Amino acid sequence: MIRTGTKADLPAIYDLIMELAIYEKAPEEVENSIERMEEDGFGEKPVFEFFVAEENGEVVGTAIYYYRYSTWKGKAIYLEDLVVKEEQRGKGYGKLLLDAIVHKAKAENCKQVRWQVLDWNEPAIGFYKSLGATIDEEWFNCTLDADQIANY
């Protein structure tokens, strides 16, 4: 079952984020917390939304997204993370979660859905290509982290 995420789902979502960070060999880079996610997702000015995949009442996957704006295309959805528990992969949950994102984009008249994938994550790249996604090799990511922002 795929449904809209709720505040009660955040502990399970945080666990999925940590599982992803471990998979990406960067768990020490996670600075977020359940409390911060409560504020950022359910506070006065929510900045993200999410879907969950559930099996027998247990959250087994998530798609975390937010709205962005493309000056060339217009309103868009940015898929921040698509995570399915390792033992639940291959059952179609990733496809169902991505389907939910695309249906949301259509309902909201978005002109794009964008996301990133690490260049070494061959299973994910293959999955996205099988769905017809374009893998862009032209653009580089640019980031200012919290320390860089403070010292800017």
N, C-alpha and C positions, 0 to 999 in steps of 0.2 A: 504494500500500500504506500502511495506517495501522498503526502499532505503538507500543508503549510506548517512551518515550525512555530513552536510556542516557547515562552520563557522557561517552562518546565523541561524543555528539551536541551537547554544549554549545557548542563553537565555532560550529557552524552555527546553533544556537538564538540565540546572542548576536548573530550577524549579522542574523537576522530581527528581533530586538528593536531593533537599530539602524535597520533599514529602517523599522520601524514608527515609531520616534521621529522619523525624518526626515519621514515621511509626515504625522505629527502636528505637524510644525514645532517640535520640541522636542528635538533631539539632544543639546544641552548639558545636559539634565536627567538623562541616563542616568549614574548613578554606579556601577552594578553592574559586575561583572567576571566572567570565566569562572571564576576561582578562587573567588570568593564564591559563585557558583552551584553549584560542586562541593560546597562545604561545606554550603550551604543545601538542596541537593537530594539529596546523597548522603552527608552527614556523619552524626554521631551522632544528631541529631534532625532528619530531613528535614522541610522545611516546604512543599515543593511537589513536584508530579509533572507529567509532560507526555507528550503523544502527539506523534508526528511523522508527517507525510505524506512519503512517499518516491516518487521517480520515477527509475527506472534507477540506484538506489543513492544518489541525491542527495536530501538533505533539502530539501523545497520548502515546507514549512509546519509549524506547530506549534500546539498548544493547551496552554497552561500553566495549571494549576489547583491548588487546595488545598481542604481541607475547612474549613468554617466551621460555626457553630452559630447557628441562629435560635431565640430563646427562645419564639417563637410557633409555629414549624413543626417544629423539630428539626434533625437533621443535614442539611447542604447542601453542595453543591460551588460554589465561586466560581471562575469562569473568568476568570483574570487577563488573558490575552492569547490571541487567535486571530489568527494571522498566516500569510498565504500570500504567497510571493514575487510581486511585481507581475506578472512575465511569466508566472506560472502561474495567475493568477486567472481565474475563469470556467470552469475545468475540473472543478469539483466538489470540490476538496480541502477548502474551508471547510466544506461540508456534511458531508463524511466525518469531519472532525475534530470537528465539533459532535455528529455521531452518536455518535462514540466517547465523548465526555463524557456524553451522555445515557445511553448503555448502562452506563457506569461508575456513574452516579448510581442507575440502576435496580438494578444488582448490589449496590450498597452501601446500598440502602434509603434513599436521600436523598430529602428532601421538596421540595427546590428545587435549581435550577441558576440562579445569578445572575451577571451581568456588567454592564459599563458600555459605552456607546458615546458618542462625542462628538456633540453636537447638530448639528454641521455635516457629519458623515460620512454623507451621504445614501446612498451605495452600501451601506454596512454596515447602516444602519437599514432600508433596503428589503429586504436579505437576511434580517435577523432577523424582520421582520414577515411575510415570505413563509413563514417556518417556523412562524408562529403565536405568536411571542414577544410578551409584553406590554412596551411601552416606557413606563416610569414617568416621569411628568412632575411628580411630587409631592415626591420626596425630593431633598435636596441632599447632596452629598459633603462630608465634613468631614475635614480632615487636619491632623496635627501633623507637621512635617518634623523632620529630625535636630536642627537648631538649636533649634527650638521645644521639642523634647523635652528637650534639654540645659538650656534656660533655664526650664523649667517650674517 
